[in-house]
Amino acid sequence: MKRKFFILITFIIFSFCLLADTENLKLGIVSLNEKKYDESEKYLLKALNEDGNKNAYFYLGLLYNDEKKYDLAVEYYKKAIDEGSKNALNNLAMIYMDREEYDLAEECYKMAIVKNVKGSVYNLGNLYYIQEKYDLAKRYYRIAAQEGDSDAWEMLRIIELDIQKQYY
C-alpha cells in the first residue's frame, strides 16, 4: 500500500513538474506566434534557464530569426541542433543561404536530409539552383518531386526553360 501511494505521489509531483516545465515554453510559443517578441523572449528564456527546457533553444532561434537578429538565431539554432533538433538544421541552412555562405548551407541541408527533415531535399535543390549548378539542382528536385513535393516539379520545368534560353 505504501509503495503504491509513494508511486502515485511521485507520479503526481513529476506530472506537475512537467506541466510547470512546459508552461513557459507554451507561453513563449504563443507570444512568438502573435509576434510579441519581447514577451516571447522572456518566457522562452525562463523555459530554458528556470525550467531547463532545451526545446526553447529552437524557438529562441525562430524568435531571433524573425527579428532579423541572425547572429543570435545562428547561436540558438546551433544549440538546438546540439540538443537533437532536426528542424533547426534546415532553418540554420536557410540563414547561411541568405548570407551566401553556401558551403555551410549545403552541409546543414545534407545533415537534414540524412535525418529526414521535411523540405530539406527541395531546399538543397534551391541552393544548387541559386548557384546555377543545374545538374545537382535537378537531381534533388527530382528526389523531392518523387517524395510528393509539387513545387519541385515546377522548379524542374523552370530549369529546363532556363537551359533552353541559354541555347537559343
N, C-alpha and C positions, 0 to 999 in steps of 0.2 A: 504494500500500500504506500509506504513512504517513498519507494523507488518511483512508482507511477506519479505520485504527487511532485516529486523532485523533477522528473522529466517534463511534466506538464508546466511547472513554474519556469523551468529553463526554456522551454519552447515559447512560452508567453513573453518572457524577457527578451529572447532572441528575436521574436517577431516584432516586438515593439522597437527594438534597436534597428531592425531592417526598415521599418516604416519611417523612423526618425532619420535614418541614414539617407533615404531617398527623397524625403520631403524637400530639402533644399535643392536637390538636383531637379525635381519636378518643377518647383517654382522658378528655378533658373531657366529651364527649357521653355516654360510658358512665357516668361518675360522676354526671352530671346525671340520667340515666335511673334510676339507683339511689338518687337523692335524697341523694347525698353532696355537699352543696353546697360545703363548704369545699374539698374535693379538686377538684371540678369547676371552681371559680373559679380555683384555682391553675393547672390545666392550660390552661384557656381563655385566661387572661392570658398564659401562656407562648406559646401558639399565636399570640396576637396580637402580643405585644411582642418575642418572641425569633424566632419563625418568620415573622412578617409575614403570617399567615393572616387575611385580612379576614373570612372566614366566621365567625370567633369572635365578631364583634360580635352576630350574630343569636343565637347560643347564650348569650352573656352576657345578652342581653335576656330570653331564656327563663328563665335561672337567676334573675335578679333579680325577674322576674315571679313565679316560683314562691315566692320568699322574701318576696313582698309588699313588695319594695323598688321601688316603682313609679317613683319619680323616676329611679333608675338604669336601670330597664328601658326607660323612655322614651328616655333618653340613648343607650343602646346600640342600641335599635331604629332610632332616627334615623340613627345611624352606619351601621347595616346597610343602611338604605334608600339612603343616600348611596353605598354600595358596590354597589348594584344588587339588593339582596334584595327580592323582591316579597312574600314571605310576611310580612316584618316590617311591611308596611303594614297587613295585616289584624290582626296582633297589637297594633300600636300603636293602631289604631282601637278595639279592644276595651277597652284601658286607658282611652282617652278616654271611651268609652261608660260604663264603670263610674264614672268621675269626673263624669259628667253634662256633659261638655264636648262636647255633641252636634255643634256646628259642625265641630270638629276631627275627630271620629269620621267624620262624613259625608264630609269632604274625603278622608280616608285611604281609606275604603271605595270612593269613586268612583275614586280613583287605582288601587286594587287591581283594580277591575272592568276598567278600561282595560288593565291588564297581565294580565288573565285569571287572577287568583288564585282558585283553587277556594274556594267558600264565601262569597266577598265579596258576591255578589248577594243571597244569602239573609241574610247579616248586615246588609246595608243595609236590607233589609225589616224585620228585627228592630228596627233603630234607629228606623225610622219607626213601627213598631207601638208601641214604648215611648213615643214622643212622641204617640201617638194620631193620627198622620197616616195614617189608614187607606187613603185612596186611593193614596198613594205606597207604603205597605206592600204593598198588593195588587198594584200594578204590579210591584214587584221580586220578590215571592213567585211571581207568575205566570211571570216570566222564569226564576227558579230552578227552578220545577216543570217547565217545558219543557226545562230542561237536565238533568232527571232527579233533582232533589232531592225525595225523598218527604216530608221534613219541611215543605217549602214548601206542599204540598197540604194538610197538616194545619193549617198556620197560616192558609191561606185559609179553611178551614172555621171555624176559631176566630173569625176576624174577622167572618164572616157571622153567627155566633151572637152575638157582642158587639153588632153593629149591630142585630140583631133584638131583643135585650134592651133596648136603648135606646128602641125604639119601642113596646114592649109593656108 
